[in-house]
Amino acid sequence: MNVSDLMTANPITVMVDETLLAALEKMDQHAIHHLPVLSRGRHLIGILSDRDCRRALQKPFTERAYWQHEVVERIIVRDVMTTAPITISDLSSTQEAARLMLLHQIGCLPVMRDETLVGIITRSDVLMAYIQMDRFNPYLVSQSKRFPDNLSDMTRGLNDH
């Protein structure tokens, strides 16, 4: 399976000179944890993660309740983003994506086609693909007997605890 099969195409992005407030609003509105950062020339130059935001906010969470508008309106994305992010090609295998995320302890990879950002693949994307793999594969069945057949079965009962 290739990265292009799992990635989110045309990801939500943030410009390098936008405020942290603008970035946090995008993350909140779209329920995402990573924003590729683009230069004015639309080239990928960084990634802004929820971890970067927590560090900038000096708070354990990034929910709106923790935003101090007078602070986040003054912080610019370029000052808190991770520069020169590790990227992957849309033609690479999902195993390579998983390997890179584990090796570098990161939660996502911007997906590139030549010099163009075409998507983003996250740790969650890879885990969802694993869960949804063919249940008739003997190896996977033996390794995942405890996994429910679908996500609704997996999440059933969570509110009971």
Backbone bond lengths (Angstrom), bond angles and torsions (degrees), N, CA, C in turn:
res aa  C-N    CA-C-N  psi(-1)  N-CA   C-N-CA  omega(-1)  CA-C   N-CA-C  phi
1 M - - - 1.447 - - 1.531 107.69 -
2 N 1.308 116.37 136.29 1.461 121.81 179.98 1.531 111.51 -94.69
3 V 1.318 114.72 159.51 1.457 121.82 176.53 1.520 110.72 -55.12
4 S 1.330 116.97 -38.44 1.470 120.30 -178.64 1.526 112.47 -60.62
5 D 1.331 116.95 -22.91 1.465 120.61 178.88 1.528 112.92 -75.26
6 L 1.329 116.94 -23.56 1.464 120.79 -175.31 1.520 114.80 -112.35
7 M 1.304 116.95 -22.62 1.463 120.68 -171.72 1.528 112.13 -66.43
8 T 1.312 114.46 159.60 1.454 121.37 168.33 1.521 106.01 -90.38
9 A 1.324 116.14 115.56 1.462 120.54 -179.88 1.525 110.03 -76.14
10 N 1.317 115.90 153.26 1.463 122.37 178.58 1.531 111.83 47.90
11 P 1.317 117.19 62.47 1.464 119.90 -175.30 1.525 112.48 -67.46
12 I 1.315 114.48 157.74 1.462 121.57 171.81 1.522 106.53 -64.95
13 T 1.312 117.73 134.68 1.463 121.89 -178.30 1.524 110.01 -127.47
14 V 1.320 114.64 170.90 1.452 121.67 175.31 1.523 106.90 -133.67
15 M 1.324 116.19 147.01 1.459 120.52 177.75 1.521 109.25 -86.73
16 V 1.311 115.76 149.40 1.455 122.68 -174.64 1.523 113.62 -57.75
17 D 1.331 117.43 -28.99 1.466 119.90 -176.27 1.525 113.35 -101.06
18 E 1.333 117.25 10.89 1.468 120.01 175.05 1.523 109.48 -77.12
19 T 1.323 115.49 163.14 1.466 120.22 179.15 1.527 110.14 -81.93
20 L 1.309 114.17 159.62 1.458 119.55 174.80 1.527 109.86 -61.68
21 L 1.313 117.55 -33.63 1.460 121.27 177.04 1.533 110.47 -58.58
22 A 1.321 117.39 -47.08 1.474 121.11 179.14 1.528 110.44 -60.72
23 A 1.323 116.53 -41.89 1.465 120.39 179.78 1.530 111.04 -65.75
24 L 1.318 116.74 -45.36 1.465 120.46 179.23 1.522 111.23 -62.11
25 E 1.328 117.16 -38.21 1.466 120.21 177.91 1.523 110.80 -63.77
26 K 1.339 117.72 -39.79 1.469 120.53 177.38 1.523 110.38 -64.71
27 M 1.327 116.24 -44.48 1.466 119.63 179.30 1.524 110.82 -61.12
28 D 1.314 116.33 -43.70 1.459 121.54 -179.48 1.530 111.17 -66.44
29 Q 1.311 117.14 -47.49 1.465 121.98 -177.25 1.529 112.28 -62.47
30 H 1.335 116.64 -37.06 1.464 120.46 -175.53 1.531 113.04 -102.86
31 A 1.338 116.92 3.36 1.470 122.72 179.91 1.527 111.19 52.25
32 I 1.334 115.75 53.14 1.457 121.69 179.74 1.528 109.61 -125.21
33 H 1.322 115.70 162.77 1.465 121.24 -176.42 1.522 113.51 -117.79
34 H 1.329 117.36 -2.91 1.461 121.02 -177.21 1.528 109.92 -141.04
35 L 1.324 115.23 136.39 1.462 120.65 176.31 1.528 109.41 -127.63
36 P 1.321 117.89 119.33 1.456 118.55 170.42 1.530 108.85 -63.20
37 V 1.326 116.56 139.29 1.460 122.22 -178.85 1.523 108.51 -104.88
38 L 1.341 115.20 126.83 1.460 120.98 -177.64 1.520 111.08 -111.48
39 S 1.331 114.31 147.28 1.466 120.40 172.32 1.518 108.13 -77.91
40 R 1.326 116.62 171.61 1.475 120.13 176.80 1.523 111.10 -60.60
41 G 1.324 117.19 -26.29 1.469 121.46 176.03 1.516 113.41 -82.39
42 R 1.359 116.38 7.11 1.467 124.26 177.85 1.528 113.02 68.56
43 H 1.343 117.36 28.23 1.461 121.92 175.81 1.523 108.86 -98.68
44 L 1.325 116.41 141.09 1.455 120.97 177.41 1.527 109.29 -67.54
45 I 1.330 116.40 124.44 1.469 119.87 179.21 1.522 112.55 -127.87
46 G 1.329 117.05 -5.58 1.456 118.80 -179.47 1.512 112.09 -172.98
47 I 1.312 113.71 -179.17 1.460 121.14 174.35 1.522 106.40 -137.77
48 L 1.313 116.22 139.35 1.461 121.46 175.95 1.517 106.87 -113.04
49 S 1.318 116.42 116.19 1.466 121.00 -178.79 1.523 109.80 -105.79
50 D 1.322 115.15 165.15 1.461 118.40 175.22 1.526 109.83 -61.87
51 R 1.325 117.84 -29.54 1.465 120.63 176.41 1.530 110.95 -64.48
52 D 1.335 116.92 -42.32 1.472 120.74 176.11 1.524 110.42 -60.20
53 C 1.327 115.94 -41.20 1.469 120.61 -178.85 1.522 111.33 -67.50
54 R 1.333 116.97 -42.81 1.471 120.14 178.26 1.522 110.45 -60.98
55 R 1.335 115.66 -40.77 1.464 119.70 179.12 1.529 110.16 -63.64
56 A 1.325 117.22 -43.25 1.468 121.10 -179.81 1.529 111.55 -66.45
57 L 1.329 115.82 -37.95 1.467 120.37 179.65 1.529 112.20 -78.23
58 Q 1.314 115.50 -16.75 1.461 121.72 -173.64 1.523 110.34 55.00
59 K 1.335 113.94 43.09 1.467 122.09 -179.29 1.521 108.37 -134.05
60 P 1.326 117.86 156.35 1.461 120.26 -179.11 1.537 113.76 -78.71
61 F 1.325 117.34 -13.37 1.459 121.24 -176.46 1.525 109.41 -134.97
62 T 1.343 116.14 162.72 1.465 120.10 178.21 1.522 112.61 -111.64
63 E 1.334 118.42 11.58 1.460 120.38 179.74 1.525 110.63 -63.72
64 R 1.318 115.70 156.08 1.471 122.31 -177.68 1.525 113.67 -50.50
65 A 1.318 116.47 -34.27 1.467 119.82 -178.47 1.530 112.09 -60.34
66 Y 1.327 116.58 -21.27 1.464 120.56 -178.50 1.526 113.09 -96.63
67 W 1.328 117.19 -1.75 1.462 119.75 -178.99 1.520 109.15 -81.53
68 Q 1.282 116.87 124.27 1.458 120.89 171.08 1.521 104.98 -102.72
69 H 1.331 115.39 102.85 1.464 120.13 -169.75 1.524 113.47 -55.46
70 E 1.308 117.13 -36.22 1.466 118.64 179.86 1.528 110.77 -66.03
71 V 1.340 117.25 -22.93 1.466 121.23 178.36 1.522 110.59 -88.80
72 V 1.341 117.66 -53.00 1.471 120.35 -174.33 1.522 112.77 -68.68
73 E 1.325 118.15 -19.55 1.462 120.45 175.96 1.528 111.40 -75.71
74 R 1.326 117.52 -19.05 1.468 121.26 -179.02 1.531 112.75 -97.07
75 I 1.319 117.72 -16.81 1.467 120.86 -178.97 1.531 108.57 -85.50
76 I 1.322 115.42 130.62 1.463 121.36 -179.61 1.538 108.43 -101.08
77 V 1.324 116.23 141.23 1.457 122.48 -177.20 1.526 111.29 -50.71
78 R 1.328 118.38 -43.25 1.471 120.85 -176.90 1.524 112.70 -56.62
79 D 1.343 116.19 -25.97 1.458 120.42 -176.71 1.528 113.85 -83.34
80 V 1.326 117.91 -13.50 1.464 120.20 -176.67 1.529 113.79 -125.39
81 M 1.325 118.16 -9.07 1.465 121.95 -177.59 1.530 110.56 -72.36
82 T 1.313 114.74 163.61 1.458 121.99 170.54 1.521 106.69 -91.76
83 T 1.331 116.21 122.18 1.465 120.02 -177.54 1.525 110.87 -84.86
84 A 1.318 115.00 161.82 1.473 123.00 176.85 1.528 111.87 46.20
85 P 1.334 117.06 61.85 1.463 119.04 -177.15 1.528 112.15 -66.35
86 I 1.303 114.66 152.63 1.465 120.92 173.35 1.523 106.15 -72.75
87 T 1.314 116.24 132.30 1.465 121.01 -176.89 1.522 109.64 -122.70
88 I 1.324 114.57 173.14 1.454 120.88 178.25 1.521 108.50 -144.64
89 S 1.312 116.64 153.23 1.463 122.43 177.33 1.518 109.59 -80.58
90 D 1.322 116.06 150.53 1.459 120.03 176.70 1.528 111.89 -67.19
91 L 1.332 117.40 -16.42 1.463 121.33 179.36 1.527 113.11 -92.78
92 S 1.313 117.53 -4.96 1.469 121.42 178.86 1.524 110.25 -71.04
93 S 1.313 114.93 160.20 1.465 120.18 179.33 1.531 110.29 -77.08
94 T 1.313 114.86 155.25 1.463 119.12 176.30 1.528 110.13 -67.80
95 Q 1.328 116.97 -28.18 1.465 119.87 175.93 1.525 110.32 -63.19
96 E 1.327 117.83 -39.84 1.463 121.25 177.52 1.526 110.05 -65.47
97 A 1.319 117.43 -39.27 1.470 120.44 177.06 1.523 110.19 -61.37
98 A 1.317 116.87 -46.62 1.464 121.08 179.47 1.528 110.49 -62.26
99 R 1.331 116.75 -42.11 1.465 121.03 179.72 1.527 110.90 -60.57
100 L 1.334 116.74 -46.01 1.467 120.68 -179.51 1.525 111.77 -64.34
101 M 1.328 116.48 -41.52 1.468 118.75 179.71 1.526 111.06 -65.58
102 L 1.325 117.41 -40.08 1.465 120.12 177.79 1.527 111.52 -68.55
103 L 1.309 116.73 -45.69 1.459 121.55 -177.75 1.528 111.84 -59.53
104 H 1.330 116.23 -42.57 1.462 120.91 -175.47 1.529 113.15 -98.40
105 Q 1.330 116.48 2.17 1.468 122.50 179.70 1.528 111.64 52.20
106 I 1.331 114.44 53.16 1.464 121.30 178.99 1.523 109.58 -123.87
107 G 1.314 116.19 159.18 1.452 120.86 -175.07 1.516 115.45 -100.56
108 C 1.338 117.06 -4.30 1.458 118.43 179.88 1.521 110.22 -158.65
109 L 1.319 114.29 164.91 1.458 122.15 174.20 1.525 108.89 -135.51
110 P 1.313 117.84 124.48 1.462 118.40 169.98 1.534 108.14 -64.61
111 V 1.309 116.27 139.89 1.466 121.63 -177.71 1.520 108.62 -104.32
112 M 1.333 114.14 126.08 1.464 120.33 -174.55 1.523 110.95 -116.38
113 R 1.317 115.20 147.05 1.464 123.12 166.51 1.516 104.33 -122.99
114 D 1.308 115.74 107.78 1.464 122.23 -170.85 1.529 107.92 58.57
115 E 1.313 118.50 -118.92 1.470 121.50 -178.90 1.532 112.69 -102.07
116 T 1.329 116.76 11.43 1.458 121.00 -174.25 1.530 111.52 -108.91
117 L 1.317 115.83 130.75 1.462 121.26 173.87 1.525 108.11 -71.88
118 V 1.341 116.45 120.79 1.462 119.86 -179.38 1.525 113.19 -116.61
119 G 1.348 116.17 -9.54 1.451 118.05 -179.11 1.509 112.09 -178.58
120 I 1.325 113.86 -172.94 1.457 121.87 175.04 1.521 107.03 -145.57
121 I 1.322 116.01 140.09 1.463 120.82 175.80 1.528 106.84 -122.56
122 T 1.315 115.37 134.83 1.458 120.50 -176.43 1.527 110.79 -115.95
123 R 1.304 114.78 165.90 1.460 121.25 175.81 1.531 108.91 -56.62
124 S 1.311 117.24 -40.21 1.470 121.13 179.39 1.517 111.61 -62.33
125 D 1.326 118.07 -38.88 1.468 121.38 177.96 1.526 110.09 -59.28
126 V 1.323 116.62 -44.49 1.460 121.37 -178.32 1.529 110.32 -67.12
127 L 1.324 117.12 -42.09 1.462 120.19 178.96 1.532 111.53 -65.40
128 M 1.320 117.11 -40.92 1.474 120.34 177.64 1.527 110.67 -61.37
129 A 1.320 117.29 -40.49 1.468 120.60 178.97 1.522 110.21 -63.10
130 Y 1.313 116.71 -40.74 1.461 120.32 178.90 1.532 110.33 -62.24
131 I 1.309 116.52 -45.60 1.458 121.26 -179.40 1.527 111.03 -60.99
132 Q 1.318 116.53 -37.01 1.460 120.88 -174.80 1.532 113.04 -90.16
133 M 1.328 117.94 4.72 1.469 120.48 -179.00 1.522 110.91 -61.13
134 D 1.283 114.59 160.75 1.461 123.78 -178.81 1.525 110.79 -53.91
135 R 1.309 117.14 117.08 1.468 122.43 -178.91 1.529 111.96 -71.61
136 F 1.338 117.28 -10.79 1.454 119.76 -178.12 1.524 112.54 -92.52
137 N 1.312 117.57 -3.03 1.454 120.91 175.81 1.532 106.62 -72.21
138 P 1.341 118.73 116.77 1.465 121.03 -174.61 1.531 113.27 -55.57
139 Y 1.313 117.46 -39.29 1.459 119.59 -179.66 1.527 110.47 -65.44
140 L 1.347 116.23 -46.24 1.457 119.16 -177.89 1.516 111.74 -66.94
141 V 1.329 116.59 -37.56 1.464 119.47 178.74 1.522 109.40 -62.26
142 S 1.335 117.59 -43.88 1.467 119.62 -178.98 1.519 111.51 -67.37
143 Q 1.330 117.49 -29.68 1.460 120.95 -178.39 1.519 112.94 -86.11
144 S 1.319 117.92 -19.18 1.466 118.85 -172.24 1.520 113.24 -129.65
145 K 1.330 117.86 34.34 1.459 120.84 -178.18 1.518 112.76 -60.86
146 R 1.307 116.57 -25.70 1.460 119.25 -177.86 1.518 112.92 -86.62
147 F 1.355 118.00 -5.20 1.465 120.28 179.97 1.516 109.95 -78.66
148 P 1.328 118.68 136.08 1.466 121.25 173.96 1.535 110.20 -66.31
149 D 1.319 115.81 161.64 1.459 119.98 -178.48 1.520 113.25 -73.88
150 N 1.313 118.53 -21.75 1.467 119.13 178.15 1.525 109.57 -150.50
151 L 1.306 115.22 168.65 1.462 119.71 -175.05 1.519 113.18 -66.97
152 S 1.339 117.56 -31.15 1.459 117.82 179.50 1.533 110.05 -66.17
153 D 1.354 117.13 -36.43 1.463 119.49 174.84 1.522 110.78 -65.29
154 M 1.320 116.04 -37.42 1.458 121.15 -177.08 1.530 110.79 -67.36
155 T 1.298 116.80 -38.24 1.461 120.02 -174.72 1.531 112.68 -92.58
156 R 1.328 117.87 -9.71 1.461 121.49 179.23 1.529 109.19 -59.76
157 G 1.272 116.36 132.11 1.445 120.68 177.09 1.514 114.85 90.78
158 L 1.326 118.16 -6.73 1.465 119.29 -179.67 1.522 111.52 -62.40
159 N 1.324 116.96 -34.28 1.459 119.72 -179.61 1.535 111.85 -73.77
160 D 1.306 116.73 -12.47 1.462 120.72 179.57 1.522 112.66 -76.86
161 H 1.325 117.22 -13.99 1.476 120.98 -175.34 1.488 112.38 -106.82
